């Protein structure tokens, strides 16, 4: 006679709940990925073309359950140090694709607002709650040179490990050395973005990263630039770049040999703080 196995009903219920939890989490991750893809491309929104924006970082303290009632009270209890937060609510979409379509149709200006750097998503049945946030800058940053060196250390730590950037595979890359000329060029672009409240590789004068490198006196064979806005320290900046295929590929490019990096802050700007990293090879 064959053996008969018995699975307790309580275990079956628990497994079913676990499967449903994983499915909800997957839908939430898919929506965040779709939002970041949307922000990473030029979009037509409210009659104008958007900027290309860095990806939002997942912040669990912003994932306020849709059934939690007053979201502001719930958010205060999480301890998220908000400077600015916007809540988007959807009812009806059954999956992440439908939710993203609804967000694009109704909230494109919020999704494409450069001040936001964090996101939290909650999904219960047909109800979605998406919070986009910008935290208060934590602590006192050092000079732009000191923070540029912190960025260099974080980038070199990332280059020391093989990784995949979108569809590209990169082996570990040699460490970059600091170049003061590139640092000064990076500081100038960060300051221009902060003081004039924009986020773009193209300067207000139409200059490209290559133009700025040449005008700054850096003779190069190769040049590259990563920019970020809103992140309060070097570690968060690098984490955001590693989650963006284009930024990640620049960061891991083995042909680059030198780096200069800097931040600039202006409380009157949308994002508050702007970062530039200039990668070069002479």
C-alpha positions in Angstrom: 0.0 0.0 0.0 1.2 3.5 -0.8 1.9 6.0 1.9 -0.6 8.8 2.3 0.6 12.3 3.3 -1.5 14.6 5.3 -1.1 18.4 5.1 -2.8 20.4 7.9 -5.5 22.8 6.7 -3.8 25.6 8.8 -0.6 25.0 6.8 -2.4 25.2 3.5 -4.0 28.5 4.6 -0.6 29.9 5.7 1.0 28.9 2.4 -1.9 30.6 0.5 -1.5 33.8 2.5 2.3 33.7 1.9 1.8 33.3 -1.8 -0.6 36.2 -1.9 1.9 38.4 0.1 4.6 37.6 -2.4 2.3 38.4 -5.3 1.4 41.8 -3.8 5.1 42.6 -3.2 5.9 41.7 -6.8 3.2 44.1 -8.1 4.5 46.9 -5.8 8.1 46.3 -7.1 6.9 46.3 -10.7 5.1 49.6 -10.2 8.2 51.2 -8.7 10.3 49.9 -11.7 7.7 51.3 -14.1 7.8 54.7 -12.4 11.6 54.8 -12.5 11.6 53.8 -16.2 9.1 56.6 -16.9 11.2 59.2 -15.0 14.3 58.0 -16.8 13.0 59.0 -20.3 11.8 62.4 -21.7 8.1 62.5 -21.4 5.4 64.8 -22.7 3.5 66.1 -19.6 1.2 69.1 -19.3 2.2 70.4 -22.7 6.0 70.4 -22.1 8.9 67.9 -22.3 10.2 66.6 -19.0 13.8 66.3 -17.8 15.5 62.9 -17.5 15.4 62.1 -13.8 17.2 59.7 -11.5 15.4 56.7 -10.1 13.4 56.9 -6.9 14.7 54.9 -4.0 12.3 52.5 -2.3 11.6 53.8 1.3 9.6 51.4 3.4 8.5 54.2 5.7 6.6 55.7 2.8 4.7 52.4 2.2 1.7 53.4 4.2 -1.1 50.8 3.9 -4.0 51.9 1.8 -6.4 51.0 4.6 -4.4 52.8 7.3 -6.8 55.8 7.4 -5.1 59.2 7.7 -1.8 58.7 5.9 -0.2 61.9 7.4 -0.7 60.6 10.9 0.6 57.2 9.9 3.6 58.7 8.2 4.5 60.8 11.3 4.6 57.6 13.3 7.2 56.1 11.0 9.7 58.8 11.7 10.4 59.6 8.1 12.2 63.0 8.2 10.1 64.6 5.5 10.8 67.9 3.8 8.1 67.3 1.2 5.7 64.3 0.6 3.0 63.8 -1.9 0.4 61.0 -1.7 -1.3 59.5 -4.8 -4.3 57.3 -4.4 -5.8 55.0 -7.0 -8.9 52.8 -6.8 -9.6 50.2 -9.5 -6.4 49.1 -11.1 -5.9 45.3 -10.7 -2.2 45.2 -11.4 0.9 47.3 -11.7 0.5 47.9 -15.5 -3.0 49.3 -15.0 -1.9 51.4 -12.0 1.0 52.9 -14.0 -1.3 53.8 -16.8 -3.6 55.6 -14.4 -0.7 57.4 -12.8 0.5 58.7 -16.1 -2.9 59.9 -17.1 -3.7 61.7 -13.8 -0.4 62.5 -12.0 2.4 62.9 -14.6 3.5 66.2 -13.1 4.0 64.6 -9.7 5.8 61.6 -11.0 8.1 63.9 -13.0 8.8 66.3 -10.1 12.6 66.4 -9.6 12.3 67.2 -5.9 11.2 63.7 -5.0 13.9 61.0 -4.4 12.0 58.3 -2.3 8.9 56.2 -3.0 6.7 53.8 -1.1 3.9 51.8 -2.6 1.1 50.0 -0.8 -1.4 47.7 -2.7 -4.5 46.1 -1.2 -7.0 44.6 -3.6 -8.0 47.4 -6.1 -6.6 50.2 -3.8 -3.2 51.7 -4.3 -1.4 54.3 -2.3 1.8 55.8 -3.6 3.9 58.2 -1.5 6.7 60.2 -3.1 9.0 62.0 -0.7 12.0 64.2 -0.2 13.6 63.9 3.2 15.2 66.6 5.2 19.0 66.7 4.7 20.4 64.8 7.6 23.5 66.2 9.4 26.0 68.8 8.2 27.9 68.0 5.0 31.5 68.9 4.6 33.0 71.0 1.9 32.3 70.0 -1.7 35.9 68.7 -1.9 35.4 66.5 1.1 32.1 65.1 0.0 33.5 64.6 -3.5 36.2 62.4 -2.0 33.5 60.5 -0.1 31.8 60.0 -3.5 35.0 58.8 -5.0 35.4 56.2 -2.2 31.9 54.9 -2.6 32.3 54.7 -6.4 35.6 52.8 -6.1 33.9 50.4 -3.7 31.2 49.8 -6.3 33.7 49.4 -9.1 35.5 46.7 -7.1 32.6 44.3 -7.6 31.3 42.7 -10.8 27.7 43.7 -11.5 25.0 44.0 -14.2 23.9 47.4 -15.3 20.6 46.8 -17.2 21.5 44.4 -19.9 25.3 44.9 -19.7 27.6 42.8 -17.6 30.7 44.5 -16.0 33.6 42.9 -14.3 35.3 44.6 -11.4 37.0 47.8 -12.7 40.2 49.5 -11.5 39.9 52.2 -8.9 39.6 55.8 -10.0 42.0 58.5 -8.9 41.0 62.0 -7.8 41.5 64.8 -10.4 41.2 68.3 -9.0 40.4 69.9 -12.4 37.4 67.6 -12.9 36.4 68.3 -9.3 36.3 72.1 -10.0 34.3 71.4 -13.2 31.8 69.2 -11.3 31.4 71.8 -8.6 30.6 74.5 -11.2 27.8 72.4 -12.8 26.4 71.4 -9.5 26.3 75.0 -8.4 24.7 76.1 -11.7 21.9 73.5 -11.3 21.3 74.4 -7.6 21.3 78.2 -8.0 19.2 78.1 -11.2 16.9 75.3 -10.2 17.3 72.8 -13.0 18.5 69.2 -13.4 20.2 68.4 -16.7 23.5 67.4 -18.3 23.2 70.3 -20.6 24.1 73.6 -18.9 22.0 76.7 -19.2 24.5 78.0 -21.8 23.9 74.8 -23.8 27.3 73.3 -22.8 27.7 69.5 -22.7 30.0 67.7 -20.2 32.7 67.5 -22.9 32.4 71.3 -23.5 32.7 72.0 -19.8 35.7 69.6 -19.5 37.5 71.3 -22.4 36.7 74.8 -21.1 37.9 73.8 -17.7 41.3 72.8 -19.0 40.9 69.0 -18.8 42.4 67.3 -21.9 40.6 64.0 -22.3 40.4 60.9 -24.4 37.1 60.0 -22.8 34.7 61.9 -20.6 31.5 61.0 -18.8 29.1 62.6 -16.3 26.6 61.4 -13.7 24.3 63.8 -11.9 21.9 63.4 -9.0 19.5 65.6 -7.0 17.9 65.4 -3.6 20.1 62.7 -2.0 21.6 63.8 1.3 24.9 61.9 1.2 27.4 60.2 -1.1 26.2 56.7 -0.3 22.6 57.4 -1.3 23.9 59.1 -4.5 25.9 56.0 -5.5 23.0 53.7 -4.6 20.7 55.6 -6.9 23.2 55.5 -9.8 23.7 51.7 -9.4 19.9 51.2 -9.8 19.9 53.2 -13.1 21.4 51.3 -16.1 23.0 54.3 -17.8 24.4 55.8 -14.6 25.6 52.4 -13.5 27.4 51.8 -16.9 29.2 55.1 -16.6 30.3 54.3 -13.0 31.6 50.8 -14.0 33.2 51.8 -17.3 36.8 50.4 -17.0 38.1 52.9 -19.5 37.7 55.8 -17.1 40.7 56.5 -14.9 40.0 59.7 -13.0 37.1 61.3 -11.2 36.1 64.7 -9.9 32.9 65.2 -7.9 31.1 67.8 -6.0 27.7 68.9 -4.5 26.0 72.2 -4.3 23.0 73.1 -2.2 20.4 75.9 -2.5 17.3 75.7 -0.2 15.3 77.7 -2.7 15.7 75.0 -5.4 13.3 72.2 -6.0 15.7 69.4 -5.0 17.7 71.3 -2.4 21.0 69.6 -3.2 22.6 68.6 -6.6 25.6 66.3 -7.3 27.9 66.0 -10.2 30.6 63.3 -10.9 32.9 63.8 -13.9 34.6 60.6 -15.1 37.7 61.0 -17.4 40.6 59.4 -19.1 43.5 61.5 -20.5 
